[in-house]
């Protein structure tokens, strides 16, 4: 039986890659971001797959309020719960 040794990130920020929209309609850039540790009542999820939905695309192209940039797109995701 194989045992994996996990490095702990409990209570620590982690580095992840994200699709970032810097301006309306511009190409997305894949950037490294820092994600804060989960707050009480939240869970850390290791994302394995993500996609853009119509809402993401609408906000990506939106010029007026409530368009706020930079914006991280891809909230439709599949993942594995790591820590609560």
C-alpha positions in Angstrom: 0.0 0.0 0.0 1.4 3.3 -1.0 1.4 6.2 1.4 1.6 9.8 0.2 3.3 12.4 2.2 1.4 15.6 1.9 2.8 19.0 2.4 0.5 21.1 4.6 -0.9 24.4 3.4 -3.4 24.6 6.3 -3.8 28.2 7.3 -1.5 29.4 4.6 -2.1 31.2 1.3 -1.5 29.1 -1.8 -0.4 29.9 -5.3 -2.7 28.9 -8.2 -3.2 29.7 -11.9 -6.2 31.6 -13.0 -7.8 33.0 -16.2 -7.6 36.7 -15.6 -9.5 39.3 -17.6 -7.7 42.7 -17.4 -10.0 44.7 -19.7 -13.3 44.1 -21.5 -13.0 41.9 -24.6 -9.2 41.5 -24.3 -7.7 38.0 -24.4 -7.6 36.2 -21.0 -4.2 35.7 -19.5 -3.2 32.7 -17.4 -1.6 34.2 -14.3 -0.3 32.9 -11.0 -2.4 34.3 -8.2 -2.3 34.0 -4.4 -5.4 32.6 -2.7 -6.0 33.3 1.0 -6.7 30.3 3.3 -10.3 29.3 3.9 -12.2 31.4 6.4 -14.6 29.7 9.0 -17.4 28.0 7.1 -15.4 27.8 3.8 -13.5 25.0 2.2 -10.4 24.8 0.0 -11.1 23.1 -3.2 -8.4 21.8 -5.6 -9.8 22.6 -9.0 -9.2 19.9 -11.6 -11.3 21.4 -14.5 -12.9 24.7 -15.2 -14.9 26.4 -18.0 -16.5 29.7 -18.9 -20.2 30.0 -18.8 -22.4 32.5 -20.6 -22.3 34.8 -17.5 -18.5 34.8 -17.6 -18.5 35.7 -21.3 -21.1 38.5 -20.7 -18.9 40.0 -18.0 -15.8 39.5 -20.1 -17.4 41.7 -22.8 -19.1 44.2 -20.5 -18.0 47.8 -20.8 -20.2 49.4 -18.2 -21.1 48.9 -14.5 -21.0 46.3 -12.9 -17.9 45.4 -15.0 -15.0 45.4 -12.5 -11.5 44.6 -13.7 -9.3 42.7 -13.3 -11.7 39.8 -13.0 -11.0 36.1 -12.6 -13.3 34.0 -14.8 -14.1 30.3 -14.7 -16.4 29.8 -11.7 -17.9 26.7 -13.2 -15.5 24.1 -11.9 -14.9 20.5 -10.8 -12.7 19.9 -7.9 -11.7 17.9 -4.8 -12.3 19.2 -1.3 -9.0 19.6 0.5 -9.6 21.4 3.8 -12.5 23.0 5.7 
